[in-house]
Amino acid sequence: MPAYRAPVEDTLFVLNDVLKYERYNNLPGFADASPDIVEAVLREAGRMAEEVFFPLNQSGDQEGCIRNEDGSVTTPKGFREAFEQYKEAGWMGLAFDPNYGGQGLPYTLHSAIGEYFSSANMAFAMYPGLTQGAMAAILVHGDDEQKATYLPKMVEGTWTGTMNLTEPHCGTDLGLLRTKAVPQGDGSYRISGQKIFISAGEHDMSENIIHLVLARIEGAPEGTKGISLFIVPKFVLDADGSPGTRNGVVCGSIEEKMGIHANSTCVMNYDDATGYLIGEENKGLKAMFTMMNEARLGVGLQGLSISEVAYQNAVAYAKDRIQGRALTGPAAPDRKADPIIVHPDVRRNLMTIRAFNEAGRAFLLWAALKSDVAHRSEDASDRELSEEMMGLLTPVIKGVLTDKGFEHAVMAQQVFGGHGYIEEHGMSQYVRDARIAMIYEGANGIQALDLVGRKLPMNGGRAIQAFFKEVGDFCEDNRADENMSFFTKHLKKGLNDLQAATMWFVQNAMAKPDNAGAGSHDYMHLFGLVTLGYMWALQAKTAQEKLADGAGDRAQFLEAKLTTARYFMERIMPETGAHLARISAGADSMMALAEEAF
Ligand SMILES: Cc1cc2nc3c(=O)[nH]c(=O)nc-3n(C[C@H](O)[C@H](O)[C@H](O)COP(=O)(O)OP(=O)(O)OC[C@H]3O[C@@H](n4cnc5c(N)ncnc54)[C@H](O)[C@@H]3O)c2cc1C
């Protein structure tokens, strides 16, 4: 049986010591998030993740969701009750606008606890996750009446939400979508069409489901310029605002899939369903992107979450399982063999995952703080710069953390040998669950293209230049510090590779766009390595300062930070060179074979 413990100490180290988030207490909501409140919230979220959501993870995977004959969907045993506890604890509205019942606490805190919930039970955490995305879109693009009608119930968790983009013939290229909307003359529309792969599209945990649906108004232009966004409630509301008539939207079937079995992935059939336009006509894609940026951070977080829980279980197994002897002679001479954690190759797996997890957590919280500044600062230029930086970082977070999340679930599974392939230990489920995060919310190949094609050149490259400056200044400021020079040397080499790759695109991709497409995956990962390396350099500096101050009972924790930072710099950071070499090779050999040769 797998186990999970929320890494609260590590989150606190990142928030309090590395990012010093108290510096931001002039932002709305941060004054209420004093260190003791933050710690209490993290501990309670950790407890609920461990005791309520985690015990349902394996059983939910085995049971899956069931679609009943009437189109209703039954979630696995215990999910409804767990969702009630989630609602009662107020997690749904933790960081949401207080005007609609939220608590207005930092989004950074919401992200921190989101990691615990997804580690404990990714399929469960997706139900509130989708709702929060829908809430964000209604808050930003809805009119006052729509906000007042839908948001308070969603913040309570009494109603949940979904996002409906994908159709059988259109996923990445939403310009192809066919679902149509016919105006009724009373402000409402009739929505007809089929959406597929809709997460949490139907279930038994809420009184109403508020679907956000992309559709094309009759007569609208072809392509992405003719797409609008609609609210389509499962139950149309009565005059008093309570769920009334059943709307013309049903779950036609649920998908049999590789992982996240406990999350219902639905085919949704819309047949003259009543819908309400949200935001402007034909601007639906832009509105949906509001939802997607936050959702992409949430998906990046899923990569980290699975990597963390898989790591914890691999460590426990590696200490327990005995096979063979250490290369340096018996480590446990009183036993017939040594625990496998003595073997360097097992260590390679464990250290690689650990080095990613602890930097990935810092990366996510660093980015979440930028999101808080972008949405809450009173200073317009701070807001603008943070928004741009978030735009640049979002595809990196989504693409890198989920690619690595899956890779590390596989590495953790490897530590179990054949037992990792057997369902009992839960490692197979982590591999299966982690896989989808690389695909949905824009497949990772698309994230890489978004980074290279849209985010790099944005505003003349202002965001990437700001990133180069921040990391470059850090290296320069700490170069003379002999305790830091090891870290800054490796970080600077990675930064140089990233700058060289950026310059290579400027010189070689304008005239030949395939060069950008061919290098985009490597560029995204090169960028990810430099960011994670920067996070390690920041953590190493903090750990050294704390140790110099006399760390007391935290000394072991801080020493381990330094060791892990060294591992990252020596053994992971050098991969930047390989990425740069592949980027600079261009597209020729990739594109040379004629289609018939495949
Ligand atoms: C379990 C699950 C849950 C999901 N939940 C939701 C949900 O809640 N709501 C929703 O709307 N959708 C949802 N999806 C759909 C998901 O977002 C899409 O599957 C995804 O966006 C990819 O679209 P596609 O499957 O049509 O693949 P395609 O668009 O056909 O892409 C196939 C491959 O081609 C690549 N590709 C496509 N175009 C390009 C290009 N221009 N350049 C380079 N490469 C390209 C892609 O990267 C991909 O690898 C879910 C899917 C699954 C499996």
The ligand as an SDF file (V2000), in Angstrom:
LIG
                    3D

 53 58  0  0  0  0  0  0  0  0999 V2000
   -8.5100   12.5140  -19.8950 C   0  0  0  0  0  0  0  0  0  0  0  0
   -8.7190   13.7480  -20.7060 C   0  0  0  0  0  0  0  0  0  0  0  0
   -9.3410   14.8470  -20.1600 C   0  0  0  0  0  0  0  0  0  0  0  0
   -9.5710   15.9840  -20.9290 C   0  0  0  0  0  0  0  0  0  0  0  0
  -10.2880   17.0330  -20.3990 N   0  0  0  0  0  0  0  0  0  0  0  0
  -10.7130   18.0170  -21.2220 C   0  0  0  0  0  0  0  0  0  0  0  0
  -11.6500   19.0000  -20.7630 C   0  0  0  0  0  0  0  0  0  0  0  0
  -12.0310   19.0240  -19.5990 O   0  0  0  0  0  0  0  0  0  0  0  0
  -12.1180   19.9110  -21.6690 N   0  0  0  0  0  0  0  0  0  0  0  0
  -11.7090   19.9260  -22.9680 C   0  0  0  0  0  0  0  0  0  0  0  0
  -12.1790   20.7610  -23.7100 O   0  0  0  0  0  0  0  0  0  0  0  0
  -10.8200   19.0180  -23.4300 N   0  0  0  0  0  0  0  0  0  0  0  0
  -10.3210   18.0630  -22.5930 C   0  0  0  0  0  0  0  0  0  0  0  0
   -9.4360   17.1270  -23.0540 N   0  0  0  0  0  0  0  0  0  0  0  0
   -8.9650   17.2100  -24.4250 C   0  0  0  0  0  0  0  0  0  0  0  0
   -7.4990   17.6200  -24.5290 C   0  0  0  0  0  0  0  0  0  0  0  0
   -7.3370   18.9390  -24.1270 O   0  0  0  0  0  0  0  0  0  0  0  0
   -7.0640   17.3500  -25.9860 C   0  0  0  0  0  0  0  0  0  0  0  0
   -7.0010   15.9420  -26.1380 O   0  0  0  0  0  0  0  0  0  0  0  0
   -5.7290   17.9890  -26.3110 C   0  0  0  0  0  0  0  0  0  0  0  0
   -5.8560   19.3910  -26.3310 O   0  0  0  0  0  0  0  0  0  0  0  0
   -5.1680   17.5260  -27.6580 C   0  0  0  0  0  0  0  0  0  0  0  0
   -6.1430   17.5670  -28.6610 O   0  0  0  0  0  0  0  0  0  0  0  0
   -6.3910   16.2810  -29.5820 P   0  0  0  0  0  0  0  0  0  0  0  0
   -6.5600   15.1250  -28.6650 O   0  0  0  0  0  0  0  0  0  0  0  0
   -7.4970   16.5540  -30.5090 O   0  0  0  0  0  0  0  0  0  0  0  0
   -5.0520   16.0970  -30.3480 O   0  0  0  0  0  0  0  0  0  0  0  0
   -4.6480   16.7970  -31.7500 P   0  0  0  0  0  0  0  0  0  0  0  0
   -4.9710   18.2360  -31.7100 O   0  0  0  0  0  0  0  0  0  0  0  0
   -5.1990   15.9990  -32.8520 O   0  0  0  0  0  0  0  0  0  0  0  0
   -3.0670   16.6460  -31.7040 O   0  0  0  0  0  0  0  0  0  0  0  0
   -2.4020   15.4130  -31.9520 C   0  0  0  0  0  0  0  0  0  0  0  0
   -0.9080   15.6110  -31.8210 C   0  0  0  0  0  0  0  0  0  0  0  0
   -0.4550   16.5380  -32.8120 O   0  0  0  0  0  0  0  0  0  0  0  0
    0.2410   17.6170  -32.2290 C   0  0  0  0  0  0  0  0  0  0  0  0
   -0.1060   18.8430  -32.9580 N   0  0  0  0  0  0  0  0  0  0  0  0
   -1.3290   19.2630  -33.3260 C   0  0  0  0  0  0  0  0  0  0  0  0
   -1.2490   20.4340  -33.9540 N   0  0  0  0  0  0  0  0  0  0  0  0
    0.0360   20.7880  -33.9840 C   0  0  0  0  0  0  0  0  0  0  0  0
    0.7570   21.9060  -34.4740 C   0  0  0  0  0  0  0  0  0  0  0  0
    0.1430   22.9340  -35.0750 N   0  0  0  0  0  0  0  0  0  0  0  0
    2.0940   21.9260  -34.3220 N   0  0  0  0  0  0  0  0  0  0  0  0
    2.7330   20.9200  -33.6910 C   0  0  0  0  0  0  0  0  0  0  0  0
    2.1090   19.8400  -33.2000 N   0  0  0  0  0  0  0  0  0  0  0  0
    0.7750   19.7720  -33.3440 C   0  0  0  0  0  0  0  0  0  0  0  0
   -0.2220   17.6820  -30.7700 C   0  0  0  0  0  0  0  0  0  0  0  0
    0.7820   18.2150  -29.9360 O   0  0  0  0  0  0  0  0  0  0  0  0
   -0.4940   16.2190  -30.4750 C   0  0  0  0  0  0  0  0  0  0  0  0
    0.6840   15.6010  -30.0130 O   0  0  0  0  0  0  0  0  0  0  0  0
   -9.1420   16.0140  -22.2770 C   0  0  0  0  0  0  0  0  0  0  0  0
   -8.4780   14.9050  -22.8300 C   0  0  0  0  0  0  0  0  0  0  0  0
   -8.2910   13.7790  -22.0750 C   0  0  0  0  0  0  0  0  0  0  0  0
   -7.6460   12.5830  -22.7160 C   0  0  0  0  0  0  0  0  0  0  0  0
  1  2  1  0
  2  3  1  0
  2 52  2  0
  3  4  2  0
  4  5  1  0
  4 50  1  0
  5  6  2  0
  6  7  1  0
  6 13  1  0
  7  8  2  0
  7  9  1  0
  9 10  1  0
 10 11  2  0
 10 12  1  0
 12 13  2  0
 13 14  1  0
 14 15  1  0
 14 50  1  0
 15 16  1  0
 16 17  1  0
 16 18  1  0
 18 19  1  0
 18 20  1  0
 20 21  1  0
 20 22  1  0
 22 23  1  0
 23 24  1  0
 24 25  2  0
 24 26  1  0
 24 27  1  0
 27 28  1  0
 28 29  2  0
 28 30  1  0
 28 31  1  0
 31 32  1  0
 32 33  1  0
 33 34  1  0
 33 48  1  0
 34 35  1  0
 35 36  1  0
 35 46  1  0
 36 37  1  0
 36 45  1  0
 37 38  2  0
 38 39  1  0
 39 40  1  0
 39 45  2  0
 40 41  1  0
 40 42  2  0
 42 43  1  0
 43 44  2  0
 44 45  1  0
 46 47  1  0
 46 48  1  0
 48 49  1  0
 50 51  2  0
 51 52  1  0
 52 53  1  0
M  END
$$$$
